[in-house]
Amino acid sequence: MLEIWQIAAVTLLAFLVPIDKYGLTIGLRWPIITGLILGFILGDMKTALFIGGTLELMALGVTSIAGSSVPEYSTAAIIAIVIASQTGQSMEAGLALGLPVAMLGVQFDVVAKIINGFIVRKSQIYANAGQFARMKRILLLGPVIMGLTAAIPVLLAITLGAAAIKEVLAVMPAWFSNGLTIAGRVLPAVGIALLLNYIPVKRYFQYLLAGFFFVAWLNVPILGVTVVGLIAAIHYYSKNDAVPASATTNEILDDE
């Protein structure tokens, strides 16, 4: 059972996530960062980083363009981490239960943007009338509304839903629970597949194949593959930077 200060801290974190997404931009909108902070709050860093990292893989291939609404994966991470940590269920099950909240967050985001549209128009009226103090005050409602889109569902889930969710999990048939676990394990692959749609895979296929070989065949940890990838990237860009410099030197010699 969460203590009062933990409930307050988790709710505050959820409140800041949408605000960071549209304003502060200090990293709270990324599930892995949210999971790291939540791990300190709950004292369960392993579960927090596992779920946060998994949802981060999903979020890599999803972006909001031209004001469109996308699933709130950081909000899903908060609820999934709390559920998995407090109910004793597997991390995959908690992950699968937190995803519906991410989809629900899309609807909340749409409603908040509609309300903020009225706020902006009202602020324009104040600005045209020279009432700048009122304009500033009404514009403060925008971040508050965006923060509530995540804070309200998270607060309800961790205060009223934890016990109910635990009871529901207890009566779930084994096939359904196993399905949630499998779905949770498949989610990172879905995120990677979405990400591959945005990068030139054919051009850099050899690096993708090398990374797969290191992980699947040699069992190299992700950190090791990351270091190898960093070395390859530095070598690649250093080599490309050296070509124009060499060409420029040759042109100067030819002119002389």
C-alpha positions as a Markdown table, in Angstrom:
| # | Residue | x | y | z |
|---|---|---|---|---|
| 1 | Met | 0.0 | 0.0 | 0.0 |
| 2 | Leu | 1.3 | 3.4 | -1.0 |
| 3 | Glu | 1.9 | 6.0 | 1.7 |
| 4 | Ile | 0.3 | 9.4 | 1.4 |
| 5 | Trp | 3.6 | 11.1 | 0.4 |
| 6 | Gln | 4.1 | 8.5 | -2.3 |
| 7 | Ile | 0.6 | 9.1 | -3.7 |
| 8 | Ala | 1.2 | 12.8 | -3.7 |
| 9 | Ala | 4.6 | 12.4 | -5.4 |
| 10 | Val | 3.3 | 10.0 | -8.1 |
| 11 | Thr | 0.4 | 12.3 | -8.8 |
| 12 | Leu | 2.7 | 15.4 | -9.1 |
| 13 | Leu | 4.9 | 13.5 | -11.4 |
| 14 | Ala | 2.0 | 12.6 | -13.6 |
| 15 | Phe | 0.8 | 16.2 | -13.5 |
| 16 | Leu | 4.2 | 17.4 | -14.8 |
| 17 | Val | 4.5 | 14.9 | -17.6 |
| 18 | Pro | 2.1 | 16.6 | -20.1 |
| 19 | Ile | 3.4 | 20.1 | -19.1 |
| 20 | Asp | 6.9 | 18.9 | -19.9 |
| 21 | Lys | 5.7 | 17.5 | -23.2 |
| 22 | Tyr | 4.4 | 20.9 | -24.3 |
| 23 | Gly | 6.5 | 23.3 | -22.3 |
| 24 | Leu | 9.4 | 22.5 | -19.9 |
| 25 | Thr | 11.1 | 19.8 | -22.0 |
| 26 | Ile | 13.4 | 18.5 | -19.3 |
| 27 | Gly | 12.7 | 14.8 | -20.2 |
| 28 | Leu | 9.8 | 13.8 | -18.0 |
| 29 | Arg | 7.7 | 13.0 | -21.1 |
| 30 | Trp | 10.0 | 10.1 | -21.8 |
| 31 | Pro | 8.9 | 6.8 | -20.1 |
| 32 | Ile | 12.5 | 5.8 | -19.2 |
| 33 | Ile | 13.0 | 9.1 | -17.3 |
| 34 | Thr | 9.6 | 8.8 | -15.7 |
| 35 | Gly | 10.4 | 5.3 | -14.7 |
| 36 | Leu | 13.7 | 6.3 | -13.2 |
| 37 | Ile | 12.1 | 8.9 | -10.9 |
| 38 | Leu | 9.3 | 6.6 | -10.0 |
| 39 | Gly | 11.8 | 3.9 | -9.1 |
| 40 | Phe | 13.2 | 6.2 | -6.4 |
| 41 | Ile | 9.7 | 7.1 | -5.1 |
| 42 | Leu | 8.5 | 3.5 | -4.9 |
| 43 | Gly | 11.8 | 1.9 | -4.0 |
| 44 | Asp | 11.5 | -0.6 | -6.8 |
| 45 | Met | 14.0 | 0.5 | -9.4 |
| 46 | Lys | 14.1 | -2.9 | -11.3 |
| 47 | Thr | 10.4 | -2.9 | -12.1 |
| 48 | Ala | 10.4 | 0.8 | -12.8 |
| 49 | Leu | 13.3 | 0.7 | -15.3 |
| 50 | Phe | 12.0 | -2.5 | -17.0 |
| 51 | Ile | 8.5 | -1.0 | -17.7 |
| 52 | Gly | 9.9 | 2.4 | -18.4 |
| 53 | Gly | 12.4 | 1.1 | -20.9 |
| 54 | Thr | 9.8 | -1.2 | -22.6 |
| 55 | Leu | 7.4 | 1.7 | -23.1 |
| 56 | Glu | 10.3 | 3.9 | -24.2 |
| 57 | Leu | 10.8 | 1.5 | -27.1 |
| 58 | Met | 7.2 | 1.9 | -28.1 |
| 59 | Ala | 7.4 | 5.7 | -27.8 |
| 60 | Leu | 10.4 | 5.9 | -30.1 |
| 61 | Gly | 8.3 | 5.2 | -33.2 |
| 62 | Val | 5.5 | 7.6 | -32.2 |
| 63 | Thr | 5.5 | 11.3 | -32.4 |
| 64 | Ser | 3.0 | 14.1 | -32.3 |
| 65 | Ile | 2.9 | 16.1 | -35.6 |
| 66 | Ala | 0.9 | 19.3 | -36.2 |
| 67 | Gly | -0.9 | 19.1 | -32.9 |
| 68 | Ser | -2.1 | 15.5 | -33.2 |
| 69 | Ser | -2.7 | 13.5 | -30.1 |
| 70 | Val | -0.7 | 10.3 | -29.4 |
| 71 | Pro | -0.8 | 7.8 | -26.6 |
| 72 | Glu | 0.6 | 9.0 | -23.3 |
| 73 | Tyr | 3.2 | 6.3 | -22.7 |
| 74 | Ser | 4.7 | 8.1 | -19.7 |
| 75 | Thr | 1.3 | 8.1 | -18.0 |
| 76 | Ala | 0.9 | 4.4 | -18.9 |
| 77 | Ala | 4.4 | 3.8 | -17.4 |
| 78 | Ile | 3.4 | 5.4 | -14.1 |
| 79 | Ile | 0.3 | 3.3 | -13.7 |
| 80 | Ala | 1.9 | 0.1 | -14.9 |
| 81 | Ile | 4.9 | 0.5 | -12.6 |
| 82 | Val | 2.6 | 1.2 | -9.6 |
| 83 | Ile | 0.4 | -1.8 | -10.4 |
| 84 | Ala | 3.3 | -4.2 | -10.9 |
| 85 | Ser | 5.1 | -3.0 | -7.8 |
| 86 | Gln | 2.1 | -2.9 | -5.4 |
| 87 | Thr | 0.1 | -5.9 | -6.6 |
| 88 | Gly | 2.9 | -8.4 | -7.0 |
| 89 | Gln | 2.0 | -9.2 | -10.5 |
| 90 | Ser | 4.5 | -9.7 | -13.3 |
| 91 | Met | 6.0 | -6.7 | -14.9 |
| 92 | Glu | 4.5 | -7.8 | -18.3 |
| 93 | Ala | 1.0 | -7.9 | -16.8 |
| 94 | Gly | 1.4 | -4.5 | -15.2 |
| 95 | Leu | 2.7 | -3.2 | -18.5 |
| 96 | Ala | -0.3 | -4.6 | -20.4 |
| 97 | Leu | -2.8 | -3.1 | -17.9 |
| 98 | Gly | -1.2 | 0.3 | -18.1 |
| 99 | Leu | -1.5 | 0.6 | -21.9 |
| 100 | Pro | -5.3 | 1.2 | -21.9 |
| 101 | Val | -4.6 | 4.3 | -19.9 |
| 102 | Ala | -2.2 | 5.5 | -22.6 |
| 103 | Met | -5.0 | 5.1 | -25.2 |
| 104 | Leu | -7.4 | 6.9 | -22.9 |
| 105 | Gly | -4.9 | 9.7 | -22.5 |
| 106 | Val | -5.4 | 10.4 | -26.2 |
| 107 | Gln | -9.1 | 11.3 | -25.6 |
| 108 | Phe | -8.1 | 13.5 | -22.6 |
| 109 | Asp | -5.5 | 15.2 | -24.7 |
| 110 | Val | -8.1 | 16.0 | -27.4 |
| 111 | Val | -10.5 | 17.5 | -24.8 |
| 112 | Ala | -7.8 | 19.5 | -23.2 |
| 113 | Lys | -6.7 | 21.0 | -26.5 |
| 114 | Ile | -10.3 | 21.9 | -27.4 |
| 115 | Ile | -10.6 | 23.7 | -24.0 |
| 116 | Asn | -7.3 | 25.4 | -24.5 |
| 117 | Gly | -8.5 | 26.7 | -27.9 |
| 118 | Phe | -11.2 | 28.7 | -26.1 |
| 119 | Ile | -8.7 | 29.9 | -23.6 |
| 120 | Val | -6.3 | 31.1 | -26.3 |
| 121 | Arg | -9.1 | 33.0 | -28.0 |
| 122 | Lys | -10.2 | 34.6 | -24.7 |
| 123 | Ser | -6.6 | 35.6 | -24.1 |
| 124 | Gln | -6.5 | 37.3 | -27.5 |
| 125 | Ile | -9.5 | 39.3 | -26.6 |
| 126 | Tyr | -7.8 | 40.5 | -23.4 |
| 127 | Ala | -4.6 | 41.2 | -25.4 |
| 128 | Asn | -6.5 | 43.3 | -28.0 |
| 129 | Ala | -8.2 | 45.2 | -25.2 |
| 130 | Gly | -4.8 | 45.9 | -23.5 |
| 131 | Gln | -5.7 | 43.8 | -20.4 |
| 132 | Phe | -2.4 | 42.0 | -20.2 |
| 133 | Ala | -2.7 | 41.0 | -16.6 |
| 134 | Arg | -5.9 | 39.1 | -17.3 |
| 135 | Met | -4.3 | 37.6 | -20.4 |
| 136 | Lys | -1.4 | 36.2 | -18.4 |
| 137 | Arg | -3.8 | 34.8 | -15.7 |
| 138 | Ile | -6.0 | 33.0 | -18.1 |
| 139 | Leu | -3.1 | 31.5 | -20.0 |
| 140 | Leu | -1.9 | 29.9 | -16.8 |
| 141 | Leu | -5.0 | 27.6 | -17.1 |
| 142 | Gly | -3.5 | 25.9 | -20.2 |
| 143 | Pro | -0.7 | 24.0 | -18.4 |
| 144 | Val | -3.0 | 23.2 | -15.5 |
| 145 | Ile | -5.6 | 21.6 | -17.8 |
| 146 | Met | -2.9 | 19.6 | -19.6 |
| 147 | Gly | -1.4 | 18.4 | -16.3 |
| 148 | Leu | -4.8 | 17.3 | -15.1 |
| 149 | Thr | -5.3 | 15.0 | -18.1 |
| 150 | Ala | -2.6 | 12.7 | -16.7 |
| 151 | Ala | -2.9 | 13.5 | -12.9 |
| 152 | Ile | -6.6 | 12.6 | -12.6 |
| 153 | Pro | -6.5 | 9.1 | -14.2 |
| 154 | Val | -3.3 | 8.3 | -12.3 |
| 155 | Leu | -4.7 | 9.4 | -9.0 |
| 156 | Leu | -7.8 | 7.4 | -9.5 |
| 157 | Ala | -5.8 | 4.3 | -10.6 |
| 158 | Ile | -3.4 | 4.4 | -7.6 |
| 159 | Thr | -6.0 | 5.2 | -4.9 |
| 160 | Leu | -9.2 | 3.5 | -6.0 |
| 161 | Gly | -8.0 | 1.1 | -8.6 |
| 162 | Ala | -5.1 | -0.8 | -7.0 |
| 163 | Ala | -7.2 | -3.0 | -4.8 |
| 164 | Ala | -9.8 | -3.5 | -7.5 |
| 165 | Ile | -7.2 | -4.3 | -10.0 |
| 166 | Lys | -5.7 | -6.9 | -7.7 |
| 167 | Glu | -9.0 | -8.6 | -7.2 |
| 168 | Val | -9.6 | -8.6 | -11.0 |
| 169 | Leu | -6.2 | -10.1 | -11.5 |
| 170 | Ala | -7.0 | -12.8 | -9.0 |
| 171 | Val | -10.1 | -14.0 | -10.8 |
| 172 | Met | -8.5 | -13.7 | -14.3 |
| 173 | Pro | -8.2 | -17.1 | -16.1 |
| 174 | Ala | -4.7 | -18.3 | -16.7 |
| 175 | Trp | -5.0 | -18.0 | -20.5 |
| 176 | Phe | -5.8 | -14.3 | -20.2 |
| 177 | Ser | -3.0 | -13.6 | -17.8 |
| 178 | Asn | -0.6 | -15.5 | -20.0 |
| 179 | Gly | -1.9 | -13.5 | -23.0 |
| 180 | Leu | -1.1 | -10.2 | -21.1 |
| 181 | Thr | 2.4 | -11.5 | -20.4 |
| 182 | Ile | 3.0 | -12.4 | -24.0 |
| 183 | Ala | 1.6 | -9.1 | -25.2 |
| 184 | Gly | 3.9 | -7.2 | -22.8 |
| 185 | Arg | 6.9 | -9.0 | -24.3 |
| 186 | Val | 5.9 | -8.3 | -27.8 |
| 187 | Leu | 5.5 | -4.6 | -27.3 |
| 188 | Pro | 9.2 | -3.7 | -27.6 |
| 189 | Ala | 9.3 | -5.4 | -31.0 |
| 190 | Val | 6.3 | -3.3 | -32.1 |
| 191 | Gly | 8.1 | -0.1 | -31.0 |
| 192 | Ile | 11.2 | -1.1 | -32.9 |
| 193 | Ala | 9.1 | -1.9 | -36.0 |
| 194 | Leu | 7.5 | 1.6 | -35.9 |
| 195 | Leu | 10.9 | 3.1 | -35.5 |
| 196 | Leu | 12.3 | 1.3 | -38.5 |
| 197 | Asn | 9.7 | 3.0 | -40.6 |
| 198 | Tyr | 11.3 | 6.4 | -39.9 |
| 199 | Ile | 15.0 | 5.5 | -40.5 |
| 200 | Pro | 16.8 | 4.5 | -43.8 |
| 201 | Val | 17.0 | 0.8 | -43.0 |
| 202 | Lys | 18.2 | -0.2 | -46.5 |
| 203 | Arg | 21.1 | 2.2 | -46.3 |
| 204 | Tyr | 22.3 | 1.1 | -42.9 |
| 205 | Phe | 21.1 | -2.5 | -43.0 |
| 206 | Gln | 24.6 | -3.8 | -42.3 |
| 207 | Tyr | 24.7 | -2.1 | -38.9 |
| 208 | Leu | 21.2 | -3.4 | -38.0 |
| 209 | Leu | 22.3 | -6.9 | -39.0 |
| 210 | Ala | 25.5 | -6.5 | -36.9 |
| 211 | Gly | 23.5 | -5.4 | -33.8 |
| 212 | Phe | 21.1 | -8.4 | -34.2 |
| 213 | Phe | 24.1 | -10.7 | -34.5 |
| 214 | Phe | 25.7 | -9.4 | -31.3 |
| 215 | Val | 22.5 | -9.7 | -29.3 |
| 216 | Ala | 21.0 | -12.9 | -30.7 |
| 217 | Trp | 24.1 | -14.9 | -31.4 |
| 218 | Leu | 26.8 | -13.7 | -29.1 |
| 219 | Asn | 24.5 | -12.6 | -26.2 |
| 220 | Val | 26.2 | -9.2 | -25.9 |
| 221 | Pro | 24.4 | -6.9 | -23.5 |
| 222 | Ile | 22.6 | -3.9 | -24.8 |
| 223 | Leu | 25.2 | -1.6 | -23.2 |
| 224 | Gly | 28.0 | -3.4 | -25.1 |
| 225 | Val | 26.1 | -3.1 | -28.4 |
| 226 | Thr | 25.6 | 0.6 | -27.7 |
| 227 | Val | 29.3 | 1.1 | -27.2 |
| 228 | Val | 30.1 | -0.8 | -30.5 |
| 229 | Gly | 27.5 | 1.3 | -32.3 |
| 230 | Leu | 28.9 | 4.5 | -30.9 |
| 231 | Ile | 32.4 | 3.6 | -32.1 |
| 232 | Ala | 31.0 | 2.7 | -35.5 |
| 233 | Ala | 29.2 | 6.0 | -35.7 |
| 234 | Ile | 32.3 | 8.0 | -34.7 |
| 235 | His | 34.4 | 6.2 | -37.3 |
| 236 | Tyr | 31.7 | 6.7 | -40.0 |
| 237 | Tyr | 31.3 | 10.4 | -39.5 |
| 238 | Ser | 35.1 | 11.0 | -39.0 |
| 239 | Lys | 35.7 | 9.2 | -42.3 |
| 240 | Asn | 33.1 | 11.3 | -44.1 |
| 241 | Asp | 34.4 | 14.6 | -42.6 |
| 242 | Ala | 37.9 | 13.7 | -43.8 |
| 243 | Val | 36.8 | 13.4 | -47.5 |
| 244 | Pro | 35.8 | 17.0 | -48.1 |
| 245 | Ala | 38.9 | 18.2 | -46.3 |
| 246 | Ser | 41.1 | 16.1 | -48.6 |
| 247 | Ala | 39.2 | 17.2 | -51.7 |
| 248 | Thr | 39.7 | 20.9 | -50.7 |
| 249 | Thr | 43.4 | 20.4 | -50.2 |
| 250 | Asn | 43.8 | 18.8 | -53.6 |
| 251 | Glu | 41.9 | 21.7 | -55.2 |
| 252 | Ile | 44.2 | 24.2 | -53.6 |
| 253 | Leu | 47.3 | 22.4 | -54.8 |
| 254 | Asp | 45.8 | 22.2 | -58.3 |
| 255 | Asp | 45.2 | 26.0 | -58.3 |
| 256 | Glu | 48.8 | 26.6 | -57.3 |
